[in-house]
Amino acid sequence: MEQLASVQLSKQECVHNDDSKKPLGDDTRDTLLKEQLPEWNYDADKGEVSRKFKFKNYYHTMAFVNAVAWIANKQAHHPDLEVSYGHCLVRYTTHDAGNSLCLNDLICAAHIDALDNNGSFGPNFQD
C-alpha cells in the first residue's frame, strides 16, 4: 500500500475487483488526501470523504452535477450528491467495503477536482 501514496490519482481509472474493496490504510489515506485532495474532508465516523462545491447560480450547479454524473458512470463508482441552488456536496465511500474509504473513492474525487475550472461552471469554483 505504501506505493499508493505516490500514485497520481487523477490519472488512474477505477478497478472493480476484490482489491478495490480494501480500505486504505490510515497513512496512505492521509498522505493522498493531504498531497492530492486538500479540499476534501475525511470523516472517520462515516468512512467517507466530502467536498462542497459552490457556484454562482443553479444552472452552473447543474452543469457541474452532470459532469460528476458522467465521471461516475465512466468510472462505475457513484457518489452521494446533495444539490442546492448554488452548491453541491459530493460524498464518496465504498458501500461494498462496509462504508470504508477505498482507492476508487479518491480516484473519483481527483477526477472531479480535475474538471476544467476556467469558467465552465461559473467564474470558477467559488470558496
N, C-alpha and C positions, 0 to 999 in steps of 0.2 A: 504494500500500500504506500510505502514511502515514495515510490516513483510517481504516484499520482500528484504529489504536490508540485511537480514540475510540468504537468500537462497543461497546455493552453486549452482551456475549456471551450471557448467559442469556436475552436477548430475541430472539435470532437462531434461525433454523432452518438446518439443513444444506442445502447445494445440491450437486447432483451433475452437474457438467459439467467441462470441461477446466480451468477456472479453479480449481475446488475441489481439483485435484491439484497446484497450485503451492505449493511450500514457502514458508512465511513467511520474510520477511527477519529477520535477527538482531535489529534494533532493534524491529521490530513485535512479534516473538515475546516479547522480553524485557519490553517495556512491558506487553503484555497479561497476561503471567504475573505480573508484579510488582503491577499495579494491580487485576487481577480474579481471579487464581487463585494467591494467595500460598502456599497449602498444597500446590500441585503442584510436583513436581521435574522439571526438564528434564535429560535425559541425551543429550548431543550425539552420543555414540558410537552410540546406538541410534536416535536421531531420534525420541524419544518423551517424553511426559510421564506421570508416575505419581503416585498418591496412595494411601496406605494408610489405610483407614478401620477404626477399632476399635469393637467393640460388646461389650455385657455378656454375650452368650451366642450360641449357634448360631442360635436362632430369629430374633433381631434381625439377625444377619448375613445370613441367607437372605431376610428381608423386604427388606433393602437390595439384595441381588443381584437379586431380582425387579423392584424399582423400576428398577435400572440396565438390566435387560433390556428393560423397557418403553420407556425412553428410547432405547436403542439401536435397537429395532425402529421406533419412531416417526421417528427421525432417519435410519434406514437407514445407520448408521455404528456399527460394533461394536467394543468394547474387548476387550482380553485381560484376563481376570479370574483371580486366584488366590484361592481361597476356603478359609478355615480356620475353626476353631471360633469365634473371637472377632474375626476381622478379614477384610477383603477388600482386596486390592491391585488397583487399576484402572490399566491402562496403555492409552494411546492413541498411535497412529501411523497414518499413511496408507500402507498397503502398496502401493497403486496409484501412489504417488509415490516409490517406491523407499525405503520406510520413512523418510519425512520427516515433519516436523510441519507440518500444514496447518491452515487456519482451522476446518474441520469438527472436528478433534480438540479444539480449545479450546472450541468451541461446546458440544460434548457434555460436556466436563469442567465447564463452567459450569452446564449443566443438572443435572448430578449434585450439584454444590455447592448448587444451589438447592432440592434436596429438602427437604421440611419437616423441620426439625431441632428439633422441640419434644417429642420423646419417642417418635415413631413407630417408631424403630429402637432404642429403649432410652432411657435418661435424656437422652441427647444423643450425638452422635458423640463418642467418647472419644479424648483425646490420648494 
